[in-house]
Amino acid sequence: MQSVNARFLSPVNVSNLLGQMTVMLIVAAGMTVVMISGEFDVSVGSVVGLSSAVGGWIMVRWMPVETSADQVWWIIVLGLITPLLVGPIFGFFSGLVVTKAQIPSFIVTLGTLMMARSLTLVVTRGQPIPDIPDIVRAFGQGRLISIPFPFNFSGVAKSGSIGDIFVWVQIQNIVWVAVLVYAVGWFMLERTAFGKRIYAVGSNRTVAMLSGIRADRIKIACMMIVGFTASLAGLVSLSRLGAVSPNTGEGLEFEVIAAVVIGGTSLYGGQGRILRTIIGVIIIALTRNFLNLARIEIFWQGFATGTIILTAVLLEALQRRISR
């Protein structure tokens, strides 16, 4: 157990863990918004995979053997911008069906999940796409900024200096993308009229409409927001791995929903704070990472995640019953 603890708190593991969390963090931010509005989107994992596949396909398949620097830049820019449209398009379609046809968002996005996953296999032909341009991989795998991290609390006793318990941990560039996403998300939800309307629609759609809020537009916008964060996460995954896998994003939606619920966002809408979602993501990521370091079979990770989800849901149900 001491060996596991040492590896768990090592600077290298902390740095890698932050990088691994980034995709889930970004998607969870969008999921928080859509769940506050009273809806779900279980297609986010497949949209992450499709966005990553589209970006990688453009950058690799469209890159000629002999090309100028200007042409390379245009292809890379196209490969970065086009995938960002995938999620919002799926979100707009899902939101339109949910609001106009009055079909539960879980059912609608279950359909778009299958559509996006199928399209991912079409784009990749079921095979990995390697050889992503170096500049894209350099950003995703690069580390420009370091932060101090307390990793060895026994250092004080040994040397008598508190400075010896800190080490500089290099933070991957993609982590700062997640930081920016949460800063924008917090400002939108807490400091704008649009954010207040999201809470109002999630709390009581009928009352919100009677107050003059266009609830359908709010819900569609929220579905597009979570779609955008899924697309952005797909690009982050692409840059971090330096390749595209046809299985990218599989099962991610369940971990994301679990993280958002653990962070205190209500399953019924109208309640939640985006910064608390970070805590939920950390709990899910730490659980998975600890199981890996303890060399527990990967099959138990899903069991652990499911247990966490059920516990969070039961606690929320108990809290709602007590409040009544």
C-alpha positions as CSV (number, residue, x, y, z in Angstrom):
1,M,0.0,0.0,0.0
2,Q,2.9,2.4,0.7
3,S,4.2,1.7,-2.8
4,V,0.8,2.6,-4.2
5,N,0.6,5.8,-2.2
6,A,4.1,6.8,-3.3
7,R,3.3,6.3,-7.0
8,F,-0.2,7.9,-6.5
9,L,1.3,11.1,-5.1
10,S,4.4,11.2,-7.4
11,P,4.8,14.4,-9.5
12,V,4.8,12.3,-12.7
13,N,1.5,10.7,-11.8
14,V,-0.1,14.0,-10.8
15,S,0.9,15.5,-14.1
16,N,-0.4,12.6,-16.1
17,L,-3.6,12.5,-14.1
18,L,-4.3,16.1,-14.9
19,G,-3.8,15.5,-18.6
20,Q,-6.1,12.4,-18.5
21,M,-8.8,14.4,-16.7
22,T,-8.9,17.2,-19.2
23,V,-11.2,15.5,-21.7
24,M,-13.7,14.6,-19.0
25,L,-13.4,18.1,-17.4
26,I,-14.3,19.9,-20.6
27,V,-17.2,17.6,-21.5
28,A,-18.5,17.8,-17.9
29,A,-18.6,21.6,-18.0
30,G,-21.1,21.4,-20.9
31,M,-23.0,18.6,-19.3
32,T,-23.4,20.7,-16.2
33,V,-25.1,23.4,-18.3
34,V,-27.5,21.1,-20.0
35,M,-28.4,19.2,-16.8
36,I,-29.1,22.5,-15.1
37,S,-31.6,23.2,-17.9
38,G,-33.3,20.0,-17.1
39,E,-32.1,17.8,-20.0
40,F,-29.5,15.1,-20.7
41,D,-27.1,14.3,-23.5
42,V,-25.8,10.8,-23.5
43,S,-24.2,11.2,-27.0
44,V,-21.2,13.3,-25.8
45,G,-18.8,10.4,-25.8
46,S,-19.6,9.5,-29.4
47,V,-19.4,13.2,-30.4
48,V,-16.0,13.4,-28.8
49,G,-14.9,10.4,-31.0
50,L,-16.5,11.8,-34.2
51,S,-14.9,15.2,-33.7
52,S,-11.5,13.7,-33.1
53,A,-12.0,11.5,-36.2
54,V,-13.0,14.3,-38.5
55,G,-10.1,16.5,-37.3
56,G,-7.6,13.7,-37.7
57,W,-8.9,12.7,-41.1
58,I,-8.7,16.2,-42.5
59,M,-5.2,16.7,-41.2
60,V,-3.8,13.4,-42.4
61,R,-5.8,12.5,-45.5
62,W,-5.8,16.0,-47.0
63,M,-2.1,16.6,-46.4
64,P,-0.3,16.3,-49.7
65,V,3.1,14.7,-49.8
66,E,4.8,17.8,-51.1
67,T,3.3,21.0,-49.8
68,S,4.3,24.5,-48.8
69,A,4.2,25.8,-45.2
70,D,1.2,28.0,-46.0
71,Q,-0.8,25.0,-47.3
72,V,0.1,23.0,-44.2
73,W,-1.3,25.8,-42.0
74,W,-4.5,26.0,-43.9
75,I,-5.1,22.3,-43.6
76,I,-4.3,22.3,-39.9
77,V,-6.7,25.2,-39.3
78,L,-9.4,23.5,-41.3
79,G,-8.8,20.3,-39.3
80,L,-9.2,22.3,-36.1
81,I,-12.3,24.4,-37.0
82,T,-14.4,21.8,-38.8
83,P,-14.7,19.4,-35.9
84,L,-15.9,22.2,-33.7
85,L,-19.0,22.4,-35.8
86,V,-19.8,18.7,-35.3
87,G,-21.0,19.0,-31.7
88,P,-23.2,22.1,-32.1
89,I,-24.9,20.5,-35.2
90,F,-25.7,17.4,-33.3
91,G,-26.8,19.5,-30.3
92,F,-29.1,21.7,-32.4
93,F,-30.7,18.6,-34.0
94,S,-31.2,17.0,-30.6
95,G,-32.5,20.1,-29.0
96,L,-34.9,20.7,-31.8
97,V,-36.4,17.2,-31.6
98,V,-36.6,17.4,-27.8
99,T,-38.4,20.7,-27.7
100,K,-40.6,20.5,-30.7
101,A,-41.5,16.8,-30.6
102,Q,-41.5,16.7,-26.8
103,I,-39.4,13.5,-26.7
104,P,-37.2,12.9,-23.6
105,S,-33.7,14.0,-24.2
106,F,-32.3,10.7,-23.0
107,I,-34.1,8.8,-25.8
108,V,-33.2,11.4,-28.5
109,T,-29.5,11.6,-27.6
110,L,-29.4,7.8,-27.4
111,G,-30.2,7.9,-31.1
112,T,-27.6,10.5,-31.8
113,L,-25.1,8.5,-29.8
114,M,-25.5,5.6,-32.2
115,M,-25.4,7.9,-35.2
116,A,-22.2,9.6,-34.1
117,R,-20.5,6.4,-33.3
118,S,-21.5,4.9,-36.7
119,L,-20.1,8.0,-38.5
120,T,-16.9,7.7,-36.5
121,L,-16.4,4.2,-37.8
122,V,-17.2,5.4,-41.4
123,V,-14.6,8.2,-41.2
124,T,-11.9,6.0,-39.6
125,R,-13.0,2.8,-41.5
126,G,-12.6,1.1,-38.1
127,Q,-8.8,1.7,-38.1
128,P,-6.6,4.2,-36.1
129,I,-5.4,7.3,-37.9
130,P,-1.8,8.0,-36.9
131,D,0.7,10.7,-37.9
132,I,-1.1,13.8,-36.7
133,P,0.9,16.9,-37.6
134,D,3.8,17.6,-35.2
135,I,2.6,21.0,-34.2
136,V,-0.8,19.6,-33.0
137,R,0.9,16.9,-31.0
138,A,3.4,19.4,-29.6
139,F,0.6,21.4,-28.1
140,G,-1.3,18.5,-26.7
141,Q,1.7,16.8,-25.2
142,G,3.7,19.9,-24.3
143,R,4.2,21.4,-20.9
144,L,5.1,25.1,-20.7
145,I,4.0,26.0,-17.1
146,S,4.8,24.3,-13.8
147,I,3.1,24.6,-10.4
148,P,4.3,23.7,-6.9
149,F,2.8,20.5,-5.5
150,P,3.2,19.0,-1.9
151,F,4.2,15.4,-2.6
152,N,6.4,14.3,0.3
153,F,5.2,15.4,3.7
154,S,7.9,13.5,5.4
155,G,10.4,16.0,4.0
156,V,9.8,18.4,6.8
157,A,10.7,15.9,9.4
158,K,13.9,14.9,7.6
159,S,15.3,18.3,6.8
160,G,13.3,20.7,9.0
161,S,12.5,22.9,6.0
162,I,9.0,23.1,4.7
163,G,10.4,24.0,1.2
164,D,11.6,20.4,0.9
165,I,8.0,19.1,0.7
166,F,7.2,20.9,-2.5
167,V,8.1,19.9,-6.1
168,W,7.4,21.7,-9.3
169,V,4.9,19.7,-11.4
170,Q,4.7,20.4,-15.1
171,I,1.2,21.0,-16.3
172,Q,0.2,19.9,-19.8
173,N,-1.0,22.7,-22.1
174,I,-4.4,21.1,-22.6
175,V,-5.1,21.5,-18.9
176,W,-5.2,25.3,-19.4
177,V,-7.9,24.8,-22.1
178,A,-10.1,23.2,-19.4
179,V,-9.3,26.1,-17.1
180,L,-10.5,28.6,-19.8
181,V,-13.7,26.5,-20.4
182,Y,-14.6,26.6,-16.7
183,A,-13.8,30.3,-16.4
184,V,-16.2,31.1,-19.3
185,G,-18.8,28.6,-18.0
186,W,-18.8,30.2,-14.6
187,F,-19.1,33.7,-15.9
188,M,-22.0,32.6,-18.2
189,L,-24.0,30.9,-15.5
190,E,-23.3,33.3,-12.6
191,R,-23.0,36.7,-14.2
192,T,-25.2,36.8,-17.3
193,A,-28.9,36.9,-17.9
194,F,-28.7,33.9,-20.1
195,G,-27.3,31.9,-17.2
196,K,-30.2,33.0,-15.0
197,R,-32.6,31.9,-17.6
198,I,-31.0,28.4,-17.8
199,Y,-31.6,28.0,-14.0
200,A,-35.2,29.3,-14.4
201,V,-36.0,26.9,-17.2
202,G,-34.5,24.0,-15.4
203,S,-36.4,24.8,-12.2
204,N,-39.8,25.2,-13.8
205,R,-40.2,25.4,-17.5
206,T,-43.9,26.5,-17.3
207,V,-43.2,29.3,-14.9
208,A,-40.2,30.4,-16.9
209,M,-42.3,30.6,-20.1
210,L,-45.0,32.6,-18.3
211,S,-42.2,35.0,-17.3
212,G,-41.4,35.6,-20.9
213,I,-38.5,33.3,-21.2
214,R,-38.3,31.3,-24.5
215,A,-37.6,28.0,-22.8
216,D,-37.2,26.1,-26.1
217,R,-34.5,28.3,-27.3
218,I,-32.7,28.1,-24.0
219,K,-32.8,24.3,-24.1
220,I,-31.6,24.1,-27.7
221,A,-28.8,26.5,-26.9
222,C,-27.7,24.3,-23.9
223,M,-27.7,21.2,-26.1
224,M,-25.5,23.1,-28.6
225,I,-23.2,24.2,-25.7
226,V,-22.6,20.6,-24.5
227,G,-22.1,19.6,-28.1
228,F,-19.4,22.2,-28.5
229,T,-17.6,21.1,-25.4
230,A,-17.7,17.5,-26.7
231,S,-16.1,18.7,-30.0
232,L,-13.5,20.7,-28.2
233,A,-12.7,17.7,-26.0
234,G,-12.3,15.6,-29.1
235,L,-9.7,18.0,-30.5
236,V,-7.9,17.9,-27.1
237,S,-7.9,14.1,-27.2
238,L,-6.5,14.2,-30.7
239,S,-3.7,16.6,-29.8
240,R,-2.8,14.7,-26.6
241,L,-2.7,11.2,-28.1
242,G,-1.3,12.3,-31.5
243,A,-3.6,9.8,-33.2
244,V,-7.3,8.9,-33.7
245,S,-8.8,5.7,-32.4
246,P,-12.3,4.6,-33.6
247,N,-13.0,3.8,-30.0
248,T,-12.3,7.3,-28.7
249,G,-14.9,8.5,-26.2
250,E,-16.7,5.1,-25.7
251,G,-18.3,5.1,-22.2
252,L,-17.3,8.7,-21.5
253,E,-20.9,9.9,-21.2
254,F,-21.5,7.7,-18.1
255,E,-18.3,9.0,-16.3
256,V,-19.2,12.6,-17.2
257,I,-22.8,12.3,-15.9
258,A,-21.5,10.6,-12.7
259,A,-19.0,13.5,-12.2
260,V,-21.7,16.1,-12.7
261,V,-24.1,14.4,-10.2
262,I,-21.3,14.0,-7.6
263,G,-20.6,17.7,-8.1
264,G,-24.1,18.5,-6.8
265,T,-26.0,19.2,-10.0
266,S,-29.5,18.0,-9.7
267,L,-30.8,15.2,-12.0
268,Y,-34.1,17.1,-12.1
269,G,-32.6,20.5,-13.3
270,G,-32.5,23.9,-11.8
271,Q,-29.7,23.3,-9.4
272,G,-25.9,23.0,-9.8
273,R,-22.6,24.9,-9.8
274,I,-20.1,24.4,-12.6
275,L,-17.1,24.8,-10.3
276,R,-18.3,21.9,-8.1
277,T,-18.3,19.7,-11.1
278,I,-14.5,19.8,-11.0
279,I,-14.7,18.0,-7.6
280,G,-16.8,15.3,-9.2
281,V,-14.4,14.8,-12.1
282,I,-11.5,14.6,-9.6
283,I,-13.2,11.9,-7.6
284,I,-14.0,9.8,-10.7
285,A,-10.4,10.3,-12.1
286,L,-8.7,9.6,-8.7
287,T,-10.8,6.4,-8.2
288,R,-9.9,5.1,-11.7
289,N,-6.2,6.1,-11.3
290,F,-5.9,4.5,-7.8
291,L,-7.4,1.2,-9.1
292,N,-4.9,1.2,-12.0
293,L,-1.9,1.8,-9.6
294,A,-3.2,-0.8,-7.2
295,R,-3.3,-3.2,-10.2
296,I,-6.9,-4.0,-9.8
297,E,-8.5,-5.5,-12.9
298,I,-9.9,-2.9,-15.3
299,F,-13.3,-4.7,-15.2
300,W,-13.8,-3.4,-11.7
301,Q,-13.5,0.3,-12.8
302,G,-17.0,0.3,-14.2
303,F,-18.4,-1.3,-11.1
304,A,-16.7,1.4,-9.0
305,T,-18.1,4.2,-11.2
306,G,-21.6,2.7,-11.1
307,T,-21.4,2.5,-7.3
308,I,-20.4,6.1,-7.1
309,I,-23.3,7.1,-9.4
310,L,-25.9,5.2,-7.3
311,T,-24.5,6.6,-4.1
312,A,-24.7,10.2,-5.5
313,V,-28.3,9.6,-6.8
314,L,-29.5,8.1,-3.5
315,L,-28.0,11.0,-1.5
316,E,-29.7,13.5,-3.7
317,A,-33.0,11.7,-3.4
318,L,-32.6,11.5,0.4
319,Q,-31.8,15.2,0.5
320,R,-34.9,16.1,-1.6
321,R,-37.1,14.0,0.7
322,I,-35.7,15.6,3.8
323,S,-36.2,19.1,2.3
324,R,-39.9,18.4,1.7
